[in-house]
Amino acid sequence: MKDSIHPEYQEVTVTCSCGNTFATQSTLAKKALHIEVCSQCHPFYSGKQRLVDSAGRVDKFRQKYASFSKRSAAK
């Protein structure tokens, strides 16, 4: 391998939005990394489904298309 062309591999602390923290190694230039979902809170790994609705988008979608489902059922 060529010298001085590879990024430095260092330890990084990862913090999830659920509060879980762990250490890993990465070529990331920062010492800390913030993520939204980890293996402790992801539905695939935890077996619990969690609906993430940041701006009420699910409710907006239901309100927008509620009249559509009523019209199609009436036909």
C-alpha positions in Angstrom: 0.0 0.0 0.0 1.1 3.6 -0.6 2.1 5.6 2.4 0.1 8.7 3.6 -2.9 8.3 1.3 -5.2 6.5 3.7 -7.3 8.4 6.3 -6.6 7.9 9.9 -8.6 5.2 11.7 -9.7 6.4 15.2 -12.2 5.6 18.0 -15.5 7.5 17.8 -18.3 7.7 20.4 -21.7 7.1 18.8 -24.8 8.6 20.6 -28.3 7.6 19.5 -31.5 9.7 20.0 -32.8 7.0 22.4 -29.8 7.7 24.7 -27.8 4.6 23.9 -24.0 5.2 23.5 -21.2 3.0 22.3 -17.7 3.3 20.9 -16.6 2.2 17.5 -13.8 2.9 15.1 -14.1 5.1 12.0 -12.3 7.3 9.6 -14.6 10.1 10.6 -12.7 13.3 11.5 -14.9 14.0 14.5 -14.7 12.3 17.9 -18.5 12.0 18.3 -21.3 10.9 16.0 -25.0 11.4 16.7 -27.5 9.1 15.0 -31.3 8.8 15.1 -31.8 5.0 15.2 -29.6 2.2 16.6 -29.9 -1.5 17.3 -31.5 -0.8 20.7 -34.4 1.2 19.3 -34.8 0.0 15.7 -38.0 -2.0 15.3 -36.3 -4.8 13.5 -34.0 -5.5 16.4 -36.2 -4.6 19.3 -39.4 -6.2 18.1 -41.4 -3.1 19.0 -42.8 -0.8 16.4 -42.3 2.9 17.0 -44.0 5.5 14.8 -41.7 8.5 14.3 -43.9 11.4 13.4 -41.8 14.5 13.5 -44.2 17.1 12.1 -47.6 15.5 12.3 -47.2 14.2 8.8 -49.1 11.0 9.4 -52.1 12.9 10.8 -51.9 15.4 7.8 -51.9 12.4 5.4 -54.9 10.8 7.1 -56.9 14.1 7.1 -56.0 14.7 3.4 -57.1 11.3 2.2 -59.9 10.6 4.7 -62.5 12.1 2.3 -61.1 10.0 -0.5 -61.6 6.7 1.3 -65.2 7.7 2.2 -66.0 8.6 -1.5 -64.6 5.3 -2.8 -66.5 3.3 -0.2 -69.8 5.0 -1.2 -69.5 4.1 -4.9 
